[in-house]
Amino acid sequence: MNDGMAQDRKAVFYGLGILMLLAFAGILIDPAQDKRQFAAFLFVRQDALFLLLLILLLRFGLWPAPAVPLWAEKAGRFWWSAPVLLLLLCWAGHRLAFDGYDLTRDEQMGLFDGFIYRHARLGWPLPAFWQHNALALNQQFILPIAGHRAWISDYLPVHALTRNLLGTIADPALTNPLLTAIGATALWRIARRLWPQDGSAQIAALLLYVGSSQIVVMGMSSYAMPGYLALNLIWLALFLRGGIMSHGGALCIGLIATGWHQPIFHPLFVLPFIVMLAWQRRWRLFCLYGLTYAAIGLAWLAWPHFAASAAGGAATQGGQLGYSARIAMLLSGFDGISLWLMSLNLLRFVAWQHLLLLPLAVAGIRFAWRDPLALSLLAGLLLPIAAATLLLAYQGHGWGYRYLHGVIGNACLLGGYGWSALRKRTGTPALWTAANIANFVAVVPVHIALAATIVRPYATVSRTIDRTDSDLAVIDDLATAFGGDLVSNRPDLGNRPVRLMASQLDDRAMAALCRTHSIAFVGEKQLAPIQRAIPAKETATDRFLRLEKLCASIRRVARRPPA
């Protein structure tokens, strides 16, 4: 191994080691009982063992200096099997491992928004009674319209519209599996353009993509992030192809991707490539992309105001419609804990990737340092890390680190650069083959199982609530981890039972509901499967118990025969 490779190996080994020490130190010094507790829980339960194994392997020999296995040279003709496999695996995983359940409010909002858009609306009016008790229906990711006159989503619309479009011809749950497969196809096209004479580098980049547990498990979910990964890779394939039609197509993809879900992710991916155009003095293209993206950004930044006005609720209550105010609020929350959380995030990102992604990507950075495209790929990885550290270090749920999901393709291509540079050095094909076998046979299945152990208890509790023969279900949302995510309703409140957060109901509202509706109370006993999966110190809340007793007393009075 030459000096450069030895330095890379030391840098990765010590870098991971330092992050691990920071992670464990933060957990031991401040075992916080707030949202940080869940980040620490995931690190200890799902990530630490994989990271320790990776560190040991890096220390004692797992550093790719590969001679090309014969199968890698011949596998290119079967590249199409990778996207097909991903499509089938992610779809089956959503139905079987995840029980067809959307775990988080982020995922549920795609269905929620889709319902509104299918009825050709941008918002849905709330009845007068529920306007006064809207918080109990779960107002997370809903624009703060004065008086809660209407449901209007906090998210941009393209992701939900795409799910609607696919739902007209197929199962909408196919959206993320299909996007994941499309991303693999676009990555292959890019790799073919970058290394036309090196079939093994093309296969290496593709295997890093397919072997990413984060890509597979996020493809099983309903998060918006797989869309960013696919759209970013399609954009890059068109950008590199060049020509009027391809650049026009890339700008159309830019319009779609910026309005996919949140306006920040895709522009951070694109920015380094636009800067690269200026560095290369390709001024016409630089102006074309710069001006077009400025217009795209302004258009989508105005979307919340447009949607609120169109739905008849331009005034706000307790919040801001504009993104500038939200960014200022997020920046005010930056502190030292953000750095600790970002350490956990980066470690989680590494733990959920292909075993060889990190060493190959590091090698790619070294050997392609003077390549402007490689530098743009690297910058595209670093910019979201910096933005998330400043704005929102805590990701909540996420399989891997989802705020970097859209740029995993960047890391895979950097890994391709590393493979292309290292393949000419001495090494053993058996190492590459063994690492891939271990990754696909052990790492990815274990990660799918770990994710399922979190999702399925929520699915079980949700089905129990659905089987309740009641008009309303009052859920003790503070009695278990992420209990508020169980409170998901249709915009028209046509679901039965309508789900309510006990923490947001007062006695007066509860009394009114008990007199006119049948009500089920979902407390510690029903929430036990979640408590077993994510042990937390939450217990039955006093408010929930008081509401349950209040409703029982009202029912006893109502059943009492007249004197």
N, C-alpha and C positions, 0 to 999 in steps of 0.2 A: 504494500500500500504506500503511495507516495505521500509527501508531506502535506499536500493540500487535502487529500482524503483523510489523513490522520487528524488534521485540524477540524475538518467537518465532523468527524466522529466525536471528538472531544467536545466540540461546541454543542452538538445535539445532546450528548450524554449529560454534560453539566447544566445545560439550559433546562432540560426536563427535570433534573435533580433539584435545581433551585426552585422551580415552580412547585414541585411536590412538597418541598420543605415549607414554602410559603402557605400552601394549601393546608397542610397538617397543623402548622403553627396557628393559623387563623381559627381553625376548628377548636384547638385546645385552649387558646387564649380567650376566645369569645364565642362560646356555644350559644349563639343568638337564638331566641325563640320567636323569630319573625320570618320574613320571606327568605332570609339567608339560610335558615335551617334546612330548607328543602334543597338548596344548592349543595350544602355539605352532605346531606343524606344521599343524593345521587352520586357525589364523588366517592363516598365511602362504599356504598352498596354496588355501584355499577362500573366505576372507572378505575379506582386505585389499583386493583389487581392487574388489570390489563396494562396499566402504565408501568407498574413495577416489572412485569415480565418484559415489556419493551425496553426498559432501561437496562435490564440484565442482558438481554439479547444484543443490544447495541454495545454494551461493555465487553461482552465475551464472544463477539463474532458476527452478529447479524448486520453486516454492512455490505450492500450490494456492490460487487466488483465483477459483474456477471460476464461469463461467456454465454453465448446465445444458445438456449436449448433448441433442439431440432423442432419441437412442437410449436415454439413461438414463431419460427420462421414460416410455418405452414398454416398457422391459425388464422391469418388474415382473410383467407377466402371464406371463413365462417363467421366473420365479424357480426353479421346480422343476427346471429343467435343470441348475442348479448342483450340487445334491446328487447327481443322477444322474451327472453328469460326474465328480464326485469319486469316487463309488463305483467306476465303471468304471476310471478312471485309476489309483487306488490299488491296486486288485486286479491290474490288468495290470502295474503297476509292480513289485509284489511278485514276480510270476511271471517277468517278462521282465528288468527292470533288476536286481532282486535275486536272480534265479535261484531264487526260492522258498526262500531261505536265511535263517535267523535268526542274525544276526551275533554278538550279544553274549549273555553269560550272563543278563542281565536279560530278554532276549527268550526265551531257551531255557527259563527257569524257568516260563513260562506253560504250555509243553508238558509239562514235567517234573511240575509240580503237577497238571495236568489228568489225567495218567496215574494218579496216586495217587487223585484224587477219583473217577475213573471206576470204580475198584474199591472204592468206599465206604470209603475209609480216609483218615486224616489223616497217616499216615506209613508208611514202608515199611521192614521189617526188613532189616538187612544180614547176610549170612553171616559166620561167625566169622572166617574168614581176612581178609575185607575190612574188618571192624571194626578190625583192627590196621593196615590199610593204606588207610584211608578217604580220607586226604588226597590220595592219588594219583588218586582218582576225581573230584576237584574238589569241595571242600566249600564253595565260595563261595555265599553266600546260603542256607546250611543252618544250622539251629539247632544250637548246640554241645551236643548230647546226650552225656552221659558215656559213654565207651567207644564212641561212634559206633554205638550199637546199632541206630539207624534213621535213614533220611532223613526229615527234617521241614523243610518249607520255612520260610524266614525271612519270607516274604511273606504278606500277608492273602489270602483265598481267592477273592474275588468275580470278579476278572479271569479267573483260570483256569477257574472254574465257568462263566462266560459263554462262553468259547471252547468248552468242552465242550458246552454247550447248543446253540450254533450248529452245532457239528460233528455233531450228531445229524441235522440236516436239510440241511446244506450244507457247503461247504469251510470249515474253521475259519479259514483265511487271509482269509476275508471279514470277520472280526470288526472289524479296524481300519478298512478301507474303509467298512463299514456305519456304524460309530460316527462317522467323519468326516462322512459324509453326513447323519447324524442331527443332528450339531452344526450343520451349515449350515442345516438346516430350523428348528432351535430359534432360531438367531440371526435368521433371517428373521422368525419370529413376534415376537421381542422388538423388532426394528426397526419392524415394523408397529405395535406398541403405542406405541413412543416417538415415532414421527413419522408419525402416521396421514395427515397431509395433505401429506407430503413424500416422494413416491415415489423421488426421486433420492437422498435420504439413506438410504433402505432399500437401494437398489441399491449405494450406495457401501460401506455396511457389509458387504454380502454379497460384493462384489468384493474387498474387503480380506481377507476370510476365504479365498475361493477362490484368490486370488492369492498366498497365503502359501506359499512353498516349504517352510517347516517343516511346515505342516499337510499338504501333499501328500506329502512324503517320509516323515514320521512315520506317515502313514496307510498307506504301503507296508510299514512295518515291523511287528514284533510287540510293540513296546513297550506298556506299560500306559497311557502318557500320553494317547493319543487318547480313551481312555475318560473321563479326567478332563475333557477339553474338552467332550465331548458331555454328560456328566452335569451339569457346572456350568451349561451353557447351558439344559438342560432344567429344572434347578432354578430358574434365574432366570426363565425363562418362566412357570413355575407360580407363583413368588413374586409376580411382578408382576401376574399375572392375578387373584389374590386369591380369596376364598371358601373355605369349609370344605374342599371337595374338593381345590382346588388347593394349599392349604397342607398338607393331609394328604399329597398326592402329593409335594410338595417334601420333606417329612420322610422319606418312604419313599426318595426319591432320595438323601437325606442318609445314610441307613443303608447303602445300596448303595455310594455313592461313598466314604464314609469307610473301608469295608472292601474297597475295590477292589484296593489294592496296598500302599500305605503310609498310615498314619493321619493324616498331617499336611497333605497337599495340599488336599483338599476343605475342611476346617475353616478354613484360611487364606483361602480364597475366600469362604466364608460369613460369617466374622466381621464384616467391615465392614457387611454388610446387617443383621445382628442389632443392631449398634451404632446403625445408622440408625433402627431401630425405636424404640430408647430415646430418641434425639434428637427423634423425631417424637411422643414420648409415646404410642406405641401399646403400652401396657404389657401387655395380654393376649397379643398376638402375641410381644412380647419375651420374656415368661416362657415361652410355649409353645416357642419356638425355643431359648431358652437352656437350659431344663431338658431338653428332648428331646435336644439335641446333647451335653449333659453325659453323659446316659445312653448315647448312641451311642458317644461317645468312650471311656467307661469299659469298655463291652462289648468294643470292638475292641482296646483296650489289653490286655485280659485274654486275647486270643486265643492268643498264643504259649504261655502257661502251660497253657491248656486243650488245645491241640493236642498239646503235649509229654506231658501227663498221659494223654490218650486213647491216645497211641501207646506208652505205657509207658516214657517216657524223661524224667521230670520233672527229674532231676539234670542239671547242666551240667558242661561241661569246657572250661576255657580261654575262657569267654565268659559273657554274661548273656542270659537270655531276655527280660527286661523292657526296655521302651523308655526308661525313665528312665536306666538305666545306659548305654545306647547313646548317648543324647543327651549325657550327661556326657562320654563318651569323645570324641564328635565335637567338643564345645565345647573340649576340651583341645587339639585340633589346630589351632585358629584362630591364624593369625599374619599377618604382612605379606604373605606370598605369596597368602593368600586374597583380599586386595583386588586384587592383580594378576590372579589367575584370574577374579575376578568382572568385571573390566574386559573381559577376553577374552570372557566369557560374554555380557555385554550387547551387545558389538559383534557377536558371532555371531548373537544374537537379531535385531538390527536388520538384518543382512545377509541373513537368510533370510526376511524379511517382504516384503510388497508394497512397491514403491518409494515409494508415497505414504502408507504407514501412519504413519510417524513424524511427518511434518509435519502430517497431518490430526489425529492423536491429540493432538499438542501444542496445536494450535488448539482442539480440543475441550476440553482442560483449561482453557484460558484463558476461552473463551466460556461454558462451563458450570460455572464455578468455584463458583457459588452453588447449583448443583443438587445435592441430597443423593445422588441416584442416581449422578450422574457422579463425585462424590467417593468413593462406595463402590466404583465400578469402578476408580478410580485407586488407592485403598487396597488393593484386591485384587491389583493389579499390584505394589505396593511391598512388601507383606508377604512374599511368597515370595522376593523379592530379599534382604531383610534376613535371613530364616531361612537361606537357602542360603549367604549370606556367612559366617554364624556357624557353621553346622553342616557344610556339605559344598560348598565352592566348586568343587571339581573334579568335572566331570560325566562324564569319560571320553568314550565315544562319544556322539554325539547330533547330529541334523540340525537345526541351529539350537540353541537352548538349551532342552533338554527340561524342565528344572525350572520353566520358565514356560509350558509348553505348555498347561496347563489354563486359563490366564488370557489366552490370545490373544484369546478372545472379548471380554474386557474392553477390550483395545486396539482391536479392530475397532469396538466400540460407541462408544468415545471418538472414533474417527475419524469415525463417523457424526455425532456431535455437532459435530465440526469442520466437516464438509461442510455440515451444515444451517446453521451460522452463517456460513460463508464464501460460500455459493452466491449470496447476495444482493449480494455485492460484485462489482466489475468483474473480468473475467478472460476467458480464452479457452477454449471447449469443446475446442479442438484439443489443449490441454495434457493434459487429463484423458484424452482418447481416446488420445493418443500414449503416455502413461505406461502405460496398461493394455495397449496392444499390445506395447510393449517388455517389460513384465513377463511376459505370458503367452507371448510368442513366443521371448524370449531368456532371461530370468532363471530362470524355473521349469524349463525344459528343461535349462539348464546345471547347475542345482543337482541335478537328478535324475541327470545324467551324472556329476557329481562324487561323489555318494553311491555310485553303482554302481561307480566305480573303487576304492572301499574295500571294498565288500561282496563283489564277484565273486571276487577272489583267494582269500578265505577259503572261499567256496563251492567253488571249484575244488580247493583242498587237501582240504576235507572230503570231496568226492566221491572223490578219490584214496584217502583213508583207507578209505572205505566199500567200495571195490573190492578192498581188500587181503584175500587169502584166508588170514586168520589169526584166531586166537581173541582176541588182544590186540594193541593198537597202543600202543607207548610213544612219546610225542610229546615232542620237545625243546622244552618250552613256554617256556623262557627264551631260545631262540635267535631269536625274532622277536617283533614287537609283538603283545601280547595273545594269545600262543600258548595261554594257559590256556583261552581261549574255545573252542578246538578240542576241548577235553576235555569232551564232553557225553555223558552216558550215561542210559539209561532207569533208573528206580528199581529195577527187577527185574534189571538188568544183562543183559537179554535181547537187546540190540543186539550185532551182530558187525561189526567187532571191538569189544570193550570198550576204551575209550580211557583211557590212564593218563598222568599228568604225570611226566615223568622227574625233575623237581626234587623230587618228594615220594616217590621210591622209593629204598630203601636196598639194599645188596648182598644182604642176606639174603632180602628179599622177592623180588628179581629172580631169585636163584638158584632159589628154590622155584617161581616161575612158569615159568622156562625148562625145568624138568624135566617139567612137566605140560601146558604149553600151547604152541601155535605162536604166535610173536610177530613182529610187524613193527615196525621202528624207523623213525620219521618224523623225519628230521633236516634239515640245511640244504638238501639238494637238493630234497626234497619241499616245503619251506617257501619256496622261492625266489619263487613268485608274490607272496606277502605281502611279502617283503623288497623287491621291486621297487615295490610299491604304497606301502608305508610304510617308507622307508629308515631303518634304525636301526642302532646300533652293536652290537647283540646278535650274538653268534656262537655257534657250537656250544659247548655247555657241557661242562666236564670230566666232570661226573657222567654226562651222556648218553653220552659216548664210553666211559666206564668201564663203564657198564651194558651197552652194545652188545658190548664186548669180552668181558665176563664171560659173557654169554649165548652168544656164539660159542664160547668155550672149553668150556662145559658141553655144547654140542651136539657138538663134536668128540669129547669123551670118550664121550658116549653112543653115537656112531656107530662108535667104535673096536672092532674085533672082539676077542673074548677070546683070550688067549694060548694 
